[in-house]
């Protein structure tokens, strides 16, 4: 770096990249342990990726089981919050704990330097002794590839771009994906459209009186087993079950809650099924999940062939000044959920504090 670049750098002990639920949970513990830190968020307002979820989205866990550390979401054990209620909660949480967020700031690269990690942004550069990446996955939707897909003249969208069924009224829709997002979006779209739900295998439903709390309990059981060196009690992650929230139960009541196995290819006006039959389609909604949003870390030569970074817990093995929080099972059991991120956020903050407090000779 030139002397001008060095002089213009802003210095901080810990820089958190991302402004959603994982960043806020981590910030809570950094604040508790009096770390000098800042948060960079590329959104225009607080609320993280929830601001981009479809309007009718409803959590499948009650408010009390959908809260970040320190402050419960309003609603208790009986209320299942909506998307807008989650956004409001995250905004109030950020204000309650005076999280030092700068936005909108887009991080373009993280570069290793002898005395820290240089974080390059569209609003200047930082030099941080430690960096916590908490960017989630919303900016990296996954769309599978099918033969003939480029010839399909209809519309394709990911669940990240779905804005409600009314805009699709009267169209023939395929909803592809067997998770909770696929079930909820299909339940909504099937009320006003000719809709087909496509899943790899028959969906697995939780009993009506069981909600998302059981998924967190399973994640906790997996974590406890790992801590004790015991076999994983839920080797399939225990997370592939659909919660019977009211819209999904309503679809069942209408007699439409059933799925079909995947088509084999696209044609210009629809899809061809395994038996050779043809279905005309206007819109395909891909409810096929996301991949970690890690483009800002490609400047560090630490990614493996699959794009992931080797971790010990949430800490990078090859760049020990870097931690990753909230990217799902890869970075901690249930860490992509509101309540589930607390465990890995706390552990990350503890490791950061230990690193910052260690003698310089022990941290290089």
N, C-alpha and C positions, 0 to 999 in steps of 0.2 A: 504493500500500500504506500501511496505517496504521503508526504507529511500533511498535505491538505486533507486527504481522506482520513488520516489518523486523528487530526484535530477535530473533524466534524462528527466523529463517532459519538454516539450516546452510550454510556456505560451503565450496566446493571448486573446484579449478581445472577438473577434468573429471569429469563424471558419466556413467556408462555405464548405459543403461536396457536391461535384459535380463540373464539369467544363464546362457545356454546357450553353445554352442560358439563363436559369433561374439564374444560378450562376453568369454569366457575368452581367446581368441586375441588380442583387442585389449588386454585387461588385461596379458597377457604383455609386450607391447611398451611399454605405459605404465609398467609396473614397471621394465623394463630402463632406460628413459630418465628414471626418477625423477620422474614426474609425480605430483602430489597428486590422487588420484582415489578414487572410490567406485563401487560397482556396486549397482544396485537390481534385485532379482529378485522376480517375483510368484509364484514357485513356493514350495512348502513346504520343498523340499529341493533340493540340487544335482543336476544331471543334465539340465537344460533340457528341451526338447520330447521328447527320447528317452524320458523316463519315460512318455509317453503313446502311444508307438508300440505296434503290436500285438506280443504276447509272442514270436512266432516269427520276427520280422523278423531278417534276416541281411544284413549289409553285403555289397555286391558288389565291394568292394575289400579286399585283405588289410590286416591291422592296420598294417603299416608304412606303407601308403598311406592310412591313415585316422586320422592323428595330428595333433595340434595342435603349434604351434611349441615347440621346446625339449625335448620329452619324448615318445618314441615309445610308442605303445600296445603292450602285450605281445602277442606272437603272431608277429611277423616277417612274412615274405613268403608264407607258406603258409596261415595261419589267417585265416578270414573271421569277424569277431566277430559276436556276437549283440547284440540290443538291450540285454540286461542287462550285457553286458561293456562296451558303450559308456557306459552310465550309470555303472558303477563307475569307468571310466577318467576321465570328466569330474569325478566327485566327488574322486577322488584328485588329479587335476590341479589343481583349485581349492585343495585343501589344501596340495599341494606348493609352490605359489607364493603361498600366504597371500593369496589374492585377497580384498580387503575388501568382501564381499558382505553386504548387509542383505536379509533375507527373512522372511516374505513382505511385500513392499511393492508396492502397485499404483500406478503412475503414472497420474494422471488428466488432466494437462494440462501443456504446456510453453508458457510465456508469455515473450515478448521484453521485456526491461527494458534501460535504458541501460547498466547495468553488468554484464549477464549474462543468462542464461536462467533464469527462475524455474520450477522443476520442482515441480509440486503432486502430492502423494501422499496416500494414506489414512493415512499415519503422519508427517505434517508436510511442510513445504516446504523446498526447497533453492534456493540461488542458485549457479549454476555458470557459470564463464567460458566453458566449452565443454560441449556435450552430444554423446554418441555414442549413437545409437539402434541397438540390436542385438536387437530383439524378435522377429525372424524372421517366420514366417507361420503357425505351427501353430494360433493362435487364430482364423485367418480361412480356414477351409476353403471351397472353391468348389464349389457344387452347380449344375449346369446346370438350365435350365427346360425342361420338356416339356409339350405339351398334355395336359390331363387329369390332371396330376400331383396336384392337390389331391384328386381323387376316389379315388385309389389307397388301398385299405384296408390294404395290406401295410406292412411296416416299411421305412423308408429310413434308411441311415446312411452317414456318410462314413468313409473309411479311418482318419481320426483317432479314430473311435469304435469301430472294429473291435477285438474282444478275443480273437479266436480262433474256429476253425471249430466246436468242440464245442458252443458255445451255439446253433449254427444247425443242428445235426444233424437230418436228415430233412426240412428245408425246401427249397423251390425257390428258388434264388438267382441273381440277375443280378449279375455283377461288371462295372462299367462303367469303362473307362479303359485306355489302351494303353501305359502306362509300366511301370517296374519294380515299383511298388507293386501295380498291377493284376495283373501277371503272377504275383507272389509270392502275393498273396491268393487269386487264382483257383486256383493250383496247390494251395494248402492246402485251400480250400473244396471243390474238386472231388473230394477223396479221400473225403469223408463226405456229400456232398450231390449232388442233381441241380443242376448249375451250368452257366451259360452265360456266356461271356466276350464282352463287347461292346466293340468298338474302332472308332474312326472310319475307320481304314484297316488293312490287314493289318499285324500287328506286324513290326518289324524286329529280328532277333536277331543278337547278336554271336557269333562262333565260340566253341565250347566252351572253347577254351584261351585266350580273351581275357576279361579281367575289367574292372572299373571303372577300372583304371589307364589304359586307353586313353582314357577320357573325360576324365581330368585332363590327359593329354598333349595331347588336342585343344584343351582350354581354354587350355593353355599356348601352343600354336601360334597360337591366335587372339589371345592377349594380345601375343605377340611380333610378329605381323603388324601389330597396331594401333600398337605402339610405333614401328614402322618405316614406317608409312604405307602398308602393302601391303594388297591385297584380303584379305578374310576367307576363310581356307581352308575354313571350315566354316560357311557362311551359315545353315544350319539349326540352328546351335548344336552340332551333332555329339553331342547328348545324348539323342536320342530312340530309342536302341537298348536293347534288353533284354539284360541280362547273364544268362547261363545258370548261375545259382547252382543248387546241388543240388536244391532243391524244384522248380524250373522244369524242370530236366532230367528229374526223376522224372515230372512230368506228361507230358512228351513221351514218356517210356518207356511210360506207360500208354495212350498214343494219344489223349490228350484235349487236347493243347496246340494248340487252334485257336480262332479267334474269329469272330464274325459282325458284320456291319455294324449300325448303330444301329436301334432300333425307332423308330416315328414318333409314337406317343402312348401314354399310360397309359389303362387302364380300371380299374374298381373292383377287379378281381381279378387284374390282370396288365398285359400290354402287347400292342400291335398292331404287327406288323412291316410293312415296306414292301409286301409282297405281299398284305397283308390278313389274314394268319393271326394267330391269337391264341395267346398262351402264358400260362398261369397262373403267377403269381409270388408268393412270400411275402415275400422280402427283396431289396432293391436295395442294393448296396454301391457307393458312388460313390468311385472312385479317380481323382478329377479334379483333384487338386492344391489349391494354396492361393494366397491373395493376401497381400501384405505386411500385417502387423498394425501399422497406423499411427494408430489412433484417438487415441493420446496426443498426436499432433502436429497434430490438426485445429484446435487453438487458435492455431496459427501460420498466418497467411493466405498460405501458400506453396504449397498443393497445386494441381495442374493439374486440368483437367476429368476426367481419368481417375483422379484420386486420387493420382497419383505426384507426387514433388517433383523439380524440376529439379536435376540434380547435375552437378558437374564432378569426375569420379572418384567419390569417395564424399561429397564436400562439397556442402552445399546452396548453390545459386547465390544464392538470395534471402535466406537467413539463414546467413551465413558462420561462425557459431558452432556450427553443427549439422552432424554427419556421420551417414551411414547405412551400416551394415556388415552383410553377410551375407544380403541379400535376393535372391540369385540373380544372373542375368546383368545385371540392371539396375544392380547395385552392384559388379560385377566378375565376370570369367569364373570360373565354378564356385564363386562365393563362398558358396553355400548348402551346400557340402560341408565335411567336417572338414578335409581337407588344403587344399582350395581357398581357404578363407577367409584363410589366412595372408598371402597377397600383399596383399589389400586391408586387412587389419588392420594390417600393418606400415606401409603407405603412409598410412593414416589417422592412426596414432600419430605418424608423422613430421610430418604437417601440423599436428596439434594442438600438438606441441612448438614448431614454428616460430611458430604463432600466439601461444602463451603467452609465448614469448621475445621477440617483436617489441615495439618501443616502442609505447606506448599510442596515439600519434597515427597509427601505421600500421595499427592493427587496428580502428579505428572507422570 
